[in-house]
Amino acid sequence: MEKRLLNVNELAEYTGLSKNTLYAWVCQHRIPFVKCGRLTKFDIRSIDKWISENTIKETDQGKVIKNIFEPS
């Protein structure tokens, strides 16, 4: 059974972000989190959804710009 709630150390390892960044984002409500009493936990499903929603996708314009700079 896979663990659903991660602590800040586990999330830092999972995302490659620092613990300080994660705590700052929690304070700013920039990342989904769950409070379990005084503990801050992160739902892995919510984090994966948040990552998907915040991923910058390449646009058609970006492809055109990329092609301009590549040798023909």
Distance bins in CASP14 RR format, pairs under 12 A and 6 or more apart:
PFRMAT RR
TARGET T0000
AUTHOR 0000-0000-0000
RMODE 2
METHOD distances of the structure
MODEL  1
2 10 0 0 0 0 0 1 0 0 0 0 0
2 44 1 0 0 1 0 0 0 0 0 0 0
2 45 0 0 0 0 0 1 0 0 0 0 0
2 48 0 0 0 0 0 1 0 0 0 0 0
3 10 1 0 0 1 0 0 0 0 0 0 0
3 11 0 0 0 0 0 1 0 0 0 0 0
3 14 0 0 0 0 0 1 0 0 0 0 0
3 41 0 0 0 0 0 1 0 0 0 0 0
3 42 0 0 0 0 0 1 0 0 0 0 0
3 43 0 0 0 0 0 1 0 0 0 0 0
3 44 1 0 0 1 0 0 0 0 0 0 0
3 45 0 0 0 0 0 1 0 0 0 0 0
4 10 0 0 0 0 0 1 0 0 0 0 0
4 34 0 0 0 0 1 0 0 0 0 0 0
4 41 0 0 0 0 1 0 0 0 0 0 0
4 42 0 0 0 0 1 0 0 0 0 0 0
4 43 1 0 0 1 0 0 0 0 0 0 0
4 44 1 0 1 0 0 0 0 0 0 0 0
4 45 1 0 0 1 0 0 0 0 0 0 0
4 46 0 0 0 0 1 0 0 0 0 0 0
4 47 0 0 0 0 0 1 0 0 0 0 0
4 48 0 0 0 0 0 1 0 0 0 0 0
5 11 0 0 0 0 1 0 0 0 0 0 0
5 32 0 0 0 0 0 1 0 0 0 0 0
5 33 0 0 0 0 1 0 0 0 0 0 0
5 34 1 0 0 1 0 0 0 0 0 0 0
5 35 0 0 0 0 0 1 0 0 0 0 0
5 36 1 0 0 1 0 0 0 0 0 0 0
5 39 0 0 0 0 1 0 0 0 0 0 0
5 40 0 0 0 0 0 1 0 0 0 0 0
5 41 1 0 1 0 0 0 0 0 0 0 0
5 42 1 0 0 1 0 0 0 0 0 0 0
5 43 1 0 0 1 0 0 0 0 0 0 0
5 44 1 0 0 1 0 0 0 0 0 0 0
5 45 0 0 0 0 1 0 0 0 0 0 0
5 46 0 0 0 0 1 0 0 0 0 0 0
5 47 0 0 0 0 0 1 0 0 0 0 0
6 12 0 0 0 0 1 0 0 0 0 0 0
6 13 0 0 0 0 1 0 0 0 0 0 0
6 14 1 0 0 1 0 0 0 0 0 0 0
6 15 0 0 0 0 1 0 0 0 0 0 0
6 22 0 0 0 0 0 1 0 0 0 0 0
6 31 0 0 0 0 0 1 0 0 0 0 0
6 32 0 0 0 0 0 1 0 0 0 0 0
6 33 0 0 0 0 0 1 0 0 0 0 0
6 34 0 0 0 0 1 0 0 0 0 0 0
6 36 0 0 0 0 0 1 0 0 0 0 0
6 39 0 0 0 0 0 1 0 0 0 0 0
6 40 0 0 0 0 0 1 0 0 0 0 0
6 41 1 0 0 1 0 0 0 0 0 0 0
6 42 1 0 1 0 0 0 0 0 0 0 0
6 43 0 0 0 0 1 0 0 0 0 0 0
6 44 1 0 1 0 0 0 0 0 0 0 0
6 45 0 0 0 0 0 1 0 0 0 0 0
6 46 0 0 0 0 0 1 0 0 0 0 0
6 47 1 0 0 1 0 0 0 0 0 0 0
6 48 0 0 0 0 0 1 0 0 0 0 0
7 13 0 0 0 0 0 1 0 0 0 0 0
7 14 0 0 0 0 0 1 0 0 0 0 0
7 19 0 0 0 0 1 0 0 0 0 0 0
7 22 0 0 0 0 0 1 0 0 0 0 0
7 23 0 0 0 0 0 1 0 0 0 0 0
7 26 0 0 0 0 0 1 0 0 0 0 0
7 33 0 0 0 0 0 1 0 0 0 0 0
7 34 0 0 0 0 0 1 0 0 0 0 0
7 36 0 0 0 0 1 0 0 0 0 0 0
7 39 1 0 0 1 0 0 0 0 0 0 0
7 40 1 0 0 1 0 0 0 0 0 0 0
7 41 1 0 0 1 0 0 0 0 0 0 0
7 42 1 0 0 1 0 0 0 0 0 0 0
7 43 0 0 0 0 0 1 0 0 0 0 0
7 44 0 0 0 0 0 1 0 0 0 0 0
8 14 0 0 0 0 0 1 0 0 0 0 0
8 15 0 0 0 0 0 1 0 0 0 0 0
8 16 0 0 0 0 0 1 0 0 0 0 0
8 17 0 0 0 0 1 0 0 0 0 0 0
8 18 0 0 0 0 1 0 0 0 0 0 0
8 19 1 0 1 0 0 0 0 0 0 0 0
8 20 0 0 0 0 1 0 0 0 0 0 0
8 21 0 0 0 0 0 1 0 0 0 0 0
8 22 1 0 1 0 0 0 0 0 0 0 0
8 23 1 0 0 1 0 0 0 0 0 0 0
8 24 0 0 0 0 0 1 0 0 0 0 0
8 25 0 0 0 0 0 1 0 0 0 0 0
8 26 0 0 0 0 1 0 0 0 0 0 0
8 31 0 0 0 0 0 1 0 0 0 0 0
8 33 0 0 0 0 1 0 0 0 0 0 0
8 34 0 0 0 0 0 1 0 0 0 0 0
8 39 0 0 0 0 1 0 0 0 0 0 0
8 40 1 0 0 1 0 0 0 0 0 0 0
8 41 0 0 0 0 1 0 0 0 0 0 0
8 42 1 0 0 1 0 0 0 0 0 0 0
8 47 0 0 0 0 0 1 0 0 0 0 0
9 15 0 0 0 0 0 1 0 0 0 0 0
9 16 0 0 0 0 0 1 0 0 0 0 0
9 17 0 0 0 0 0 1 0 0 0 0 0
9 18 0 0 0 0 0 1 0 0 0 0 0
9 19 1 0 0 1 0 0 0 0 0 0 0
9 22 0 0 0 0 1 0 0 0 0 0 0
9 23 0 0 0 0 0 1 0 0 0 0 0
9 40 0 0 0 0 0 1 0 0 0 0 0
9 41 0 0 0 0 0 1 0 0 0 0 0
9 42 0 0 0 0 0 1 0 0 0 0 0
10 16 0 0 0 0 0 1 0 0 0 0 0
10 17 0 0 0 0 0 1 0 0 0 0 0
10 19 0 0 0 0 0 1 0 0 0 0 0
10 22 0 0 0 0 0 1 0 0 0 0 0
10 40 0 0 0 0 0 1 0 0 0 0 0
10 41 0 0 0 0 1 0 0 0 0 0 0
10 42 1 0 0 1 0 0 0 0 0 0 0
10 43 0 0 0 0 0 1 0 0 0 0 0
10 44 0 0 0 0 1 0 0 0 0 0 0
10 47 0 0 0 0 0 1 0 0 0 0 0
11 17 1 0 0 1 0 0 0 0 0 0 0
11 18 0 0 0 0 0 1 0 0 0 0 0
11 19 0 0 0 0 1 0 0 0 0 0 0
11 21 0 0 0 0 0 1 0 0 0 0 0
11 22 1 0 1 0 0 0 0 0 0 0 0
11 23 0 0 0 0 0 1 0 0 0 0 0
11 25 0 0 0 0 0 1 0 0 0 0 0
11 26 0 0 0 0 0 1 0 0 0 0 0
11 31 0 0 0 0 1 0 0 0 0 0 0
11 32 0 0 0 0 0 1 0 0 0 0 0
11 33 0 0 0 0 1 0 0 0 0 0 0
11 34 0 0 0 0 0 1 0 0 0 0 0
11 40 0 0 0 0 1 0 0 0 0 0 0
11 41 0 0 0 0 1 0 0 0 0 0 0
11 42 1 0 1 0 0 0 0 0 0 0 0
11 43 0 0 0 0 0 1 0 0 0 0 0
11 44 0 0 0 0 1 0 0 0 0 0 0
11 46 0 0 0 0 0 1 0 0 0 0 0
11 47 1 0 0 1 0 0 0 0 0 0 0
11 48 0 0 0 0 0 1 0 0 0 0 0
11 50 0 0 0 0 0 1 0 0 0 0 0
11 51 0 0 0 0 0 1 0 0 0 0 0
12 18 1 0 0 1 0 0 0 0 0 0 0
12 19 1 0 1 0 0 0 0 0 0 0 0
12 20 0 0 0 0 1 0 0 0 0 0 0
12 21 0 0 0 0 1 0 0 0 0 0 0
12 22 1 0 0 1 0 0 0 0 0 0 0
12 23 0 0 0 0 1 0 0 0 0 0 0
12 25 0 0 0 0 0 1 0 0 0 0 0
12 31 0 0 0 0 0 1 0 0 0 0 0
12 42 0 0 0 0 1 0 0 0 0 0 0
12 47 0 0 0 0 0 1 0 0 0 0 0
13 19 0 0 0 0 1 0 0 0 0 0 0
13 22 0 0 0 0 0 1 0 0 0 0 0
13 42 0 0 0 0 0 1 0 0 0 0 0
14 22 0 0 0 0 0 1 0 0 0 0 0
14 42 0 0 0 0 1 0 0 0 0 0 0
14 44 1 0 0 1 0 0 0 0 0 0 0
14 47 1 0 0 1 0 0 0 0 0 0 0
14 48 0 0 0 0 1 0 0 0 0 0 0
14 51 0 0 0 0 1 0 0 0 0 0 0
15 21 0 0 0 0 1 0 0 0 0 0 0
15 22 1 0 0 1 0 0 0 0 0 0 0
15 25 0 0 0 0 0 1 0 0 0 0 0
15 31 0 0 0 0 1 0 0 0 0 0 0
15 42 0 0 0 0 1 0 0 0 0 0 0
15 44 0 0 0 0 0 1 0 0 0 0 0
15 47 1 0 0 1 0 0 0 0 0 0 0
15 48 0 0 0 0 0 1 0 0 0 0 0
15 50 0 0 0 0 0 1 0 0 0 0 0
15 51 1 0 0 1 0 0 0 0 0 0 0
15 54 0 0 0 0 0 1 0 0 0 0 0
16 22 0 0 0 0 1 0 0 0 0 0 0
16 47 0 0 0 0 0 1 0 0 0 0 0
16 51 0 0 0 0 0 1 0 0 0 0 0
17 23 0 0 0 0 0 1 0 0 0 0 0
17 24 0 0 0 0 1 0 0 0 0 0 0
17 25 0 0 0 0 1 0 0 0 0 0 0
17 26 0 0 0 0 0 1 0 0 0 0 0
17 30 0 0 0 0 0 1 0 0 0 0 0
17 31 0 0 0 0 1 0 0 0 0 0 0
17 42 0 0 0 0 0 1 0 0 0 0 0
17 47 0 0 0 0 0 1 0 0 0 0 0
17 51 0 0 0 0 0 1 0 0 0 0 0
18 24 0 0 0 0 1 0 0 0 0 0 0
18 25 0 0 0 0 0 1 0 0 0 0 0
19 25 0 0 0 0 0 1 0 0 0 0 0
19 26 0 0 0 0 0 1 0 0 0 0 0
19 40 0 0 0 0 0 1 0 0 0 0 0
19 42 0 0 0 0 0 1 0 0 0 0 0
20 26 0 0 0 0 0 1 0 0 0 0 0
20 27 0 0 0 0 0 1 0 0 0 0 0
21 27 0 0 0 0 0 1 0 0 0 0 0
21 28 0 0 0 0 0 1 0 0 0 0 0
21 30 0 0 0 0 1 0 0 0 0 0 0
21 31 0 0 0 0 1 0 0 0 0 0 0
22 28 0 0 0 0 0 1 0 0 0 0 0
22 30 0 0 0 0 1 0 0 0 0 0 0
22 31 1 0 0 1 0 0 0 0 0 0 0
22 32 0 0 0 0 0 1 0 0 0 0 0
22 33 0 0 0 0 1 0 0 0 0 0 0
22 40 0 0 0 0 1 0 0 0 0 0 0
22 41 0 0 0 0 0 1 0 0 0 0 0
22 42 0 0 0 0 1 0 0 0 0 0 0
22 47 0 0 0 0 0 1 0 0 0 0 0
23 30 0 0 0 0 0 1 0 0 0 0 0
23 31 0 0 0 0 1 0 0 0 0 0 0
23 33 0 0 0 0 1 0 0 0 0 0 0
23 40 1 0 0 1 0 0 0 0 0 0 0
23 42 0 0 0 0 0 1 0 0 0 0 0
24 30 0 0 0 0 1 0 0 0 0 0 0
24 31 0 0 0 0 1 0 0 0 0 0 0
25 31 1 0 1 0 0 0 0 0 0 0 0
25 32 0 0 0 0 1 0 0 0 0 0 0
25 33 0 0 0 0 1 0 0 0 0 0 0
25 40 0 0 0 0 0 1 0 0 0 0 0
25 42 0 0 0 0 0 1 0 0 0 0 0
25 47 0 0 0 0 0 1 0 0 0 0 0
25 50 0 0 0 0 0 1 0 0 0 0 0
25 54 0 0 0 0 0 1 0 0 0 0 0
26 32 0 0 0 0 1 0 0 0 0 0 0
26 33 1 0 1 0 0 0 0 0 0 0 0
26 34 0 0 0 0 0 1 0 0 0 0 0
26 35 0 0 0 0 1 0 0 0 0 0 0
26 39 0 0 0 0 0 1 0 0 0 0 0
26 40 1 0 1 0 0 0 0 0 0 0 0
26 41 0 0 0 0 0 1 0 0 0 0 0
26 42 0 0 0 0 1 0 0 0 0 0 0
27 33 0 0 0 0 0 1 0 0 0 0 0
27 40 0 0 0 0 0 1 0 0 0 0 0
29 35 0 0 0 0 0 1 0 0 0 0 0
29 50 0 0 0 0 0 1 0 0 0 0 0
30 50 0 0 0 0 1 0 0 0 0 0 0
30 54 0 0 0 0 1 0 0 0 0 0 0
31 40 0 0 0 0 0 1 0 0 0 0 0
31 41 0 0 0 0 0 1 0 0 0 0 0
31 42 1 0 0 1 0 0 0 0 0 0 0
31 43 0 0 0 0 0 1 0 0 0 0 0
31 46 0 0 0 0 1 0 0 0 0 0 0
31 47 1 0 0 1 0 0 0 0 0 0 0
31 49 0 0 0 0 0 1 0 0 0 0 0
31 50 1 0 0 1 0 0 0 0 0 0 0
31 51 0 0 0 0 1 0 0 0 0 0 0
31 53 0 0 0 0 0 1 0 0 0 0 0
31 54 0 0 0 0 1 0 0 0 0 0 0
32 40 0 0 0 0 0 1 0 0 0 0 0
32 41 0 0 0 0 0 1 0 0 0 0 0
32 42 1 0 0 1 0 0 0 0 0 0 0
32 43 1 0 0 1 0 0 0 0 0 0 0
32 44 0 0 0 0 0 1 0 0 0 0 0
32 45 0 0 0 0 1 0 0 0 0 0 0
32 46 1 0 1 0 0 0 0 0 0 0 0
32 47 1 0 0 1 0 0 0 0 0 0 0
32 48 0 0 0 0 0 1 0 0 0 0 0
32 49 1 0 0 1 0 0 0 0 0 0 0
32 50 1 0 1 0 0 0 0 0 0 0 0
32 51 0 0 0 0 0 1 0 0 0 0 0
32 53 0 0 0 0 0 1 0 0 0 0 0
32 54 0 0 0 0 0 1 0 0 0 0 0
33 39 0 0 0 0 0 1 0 0 0 0 0
33 40 1 0 1 0 0 0 0 0 0 0 0
33 41 1 0 0 1 0 0 0 0 0 0 0
33 42 1 0 1 0 0 0 0 0 0 0 0
33 43 0 0 0 0 1 0 0 0 0 0 0
33 44 0 0 0 0 0 1 0 0 0 0 0
33 46 0 0 0 0 1 0 0 0 0 0 0
33 47 0 0 0 0 1 0 0 0 0 0 0
33 50 0 0 0 0 0 1 0 0 0 0 0
34 40 1 0 0 1 0 0 0 0 0 0 0
34 41 1 0 1 0 0 0 0 0 0 0 0
34 42 1 0 0 1 0 0 0 0 0 0 0
34 43 1 0 1 0 0 0 0 0 0 0 0
34 44 0 0 0 0 0 1 0 0 0 0 0
34 45 0 0 0 0 0 1 0 0 0 0 0
34 46 0 0 0 0 1 0 0 0 0 0 0
34 47 0 0 0 0 0 1 0 0 0 0 0
35 41 1 0 0 1 0 0 0 0 0 0 0
35 42 0 0 0 0 0 1 0 0 0 0 0
35 43 0 0 0 0 0 1 0 0 0 0 0
36 42 0 0 0 0 0 1 0 0 0 0 0
36 43 0 0 0 0 0 1 0 0 0 0 0
41 47 0 0 0 0 0 1 0 0 0 0 0
42 48 0 0 0 0 0 1 0 0 0 0 0
42 49 0 0 0 0 0 1 0 0 0 0 0
42 50 0 0 0 0 1 0 0 0 0 0 0
42 51 0 0 0 0 0 1 0 0 0 0 0
43 49 0 0 0 0 1 0 0 0 0 0 0
43 50 0 0 0 0 1 0 0 0 0 0 0
44 50 0 0 0 0 0 1 0 0 0 0 0
44 51 0 0 0 0 0 1 0 0 0 0 0
45 51 0 0 0 0 0 1 0 0 0 0 0
45 52 0 0 0 0 0 1 0 0 0 0 0
46 52 0 0 0 0 0 1 0 0 0 0 0
46 53 0 0 0 0 0 1 0 0 0 0 0
47 53 0 0 0 0 0 1 0 0 0 0 0
47 54 0 0 0 0 0 1 0 0 0 0 0
48 54 0 0 0 0 0 1 0 0 0 0 0
48 55 0 0 0 0 0 1 0 0 0 0 0
49 55 0 0 0 0 0 1 0 0 0 0 0
56 62 0 0 0 0 0 1 0 0 0 0 0
57 63 0 0 0 0 0 1 0 0 0 0 0
58 64 0 0 0 0 0 1 0 0 0 0 0
58 65 0 0 0 0 0 1 0 0 0 0 0
58 66 0 0 0 0 1 0 0 0 0 0 0
58 67 0 0 0 0 0 1 0 0 0 0 0
59 65 0 0 0 0 1 0 0 0 0 0 0
59 66 0 0 0 0 0 1 0 0 0 0 0
60 66 0 0 0 0 0 1 0 0 0 0 0
60 67 0 0 0 0 0 1 0 0 0 0 0
61 67 0 0 0 0 0 1 0 0 0 0 0
61 68 0 0 0 0 0 1 0 0 0 0 0
62 68 0 0 0 0 1 0 0 0 0 0 0
62 69 0 0 0 0 0 1 0 0 0 0 0
63 69 0 0 0 0 0 1 0 0 0 0 0
63 70 0 0 0 0 0 1 0 0 0 0 0
64 70 0 0 0 0 0 1 0 0 0 0 0
END
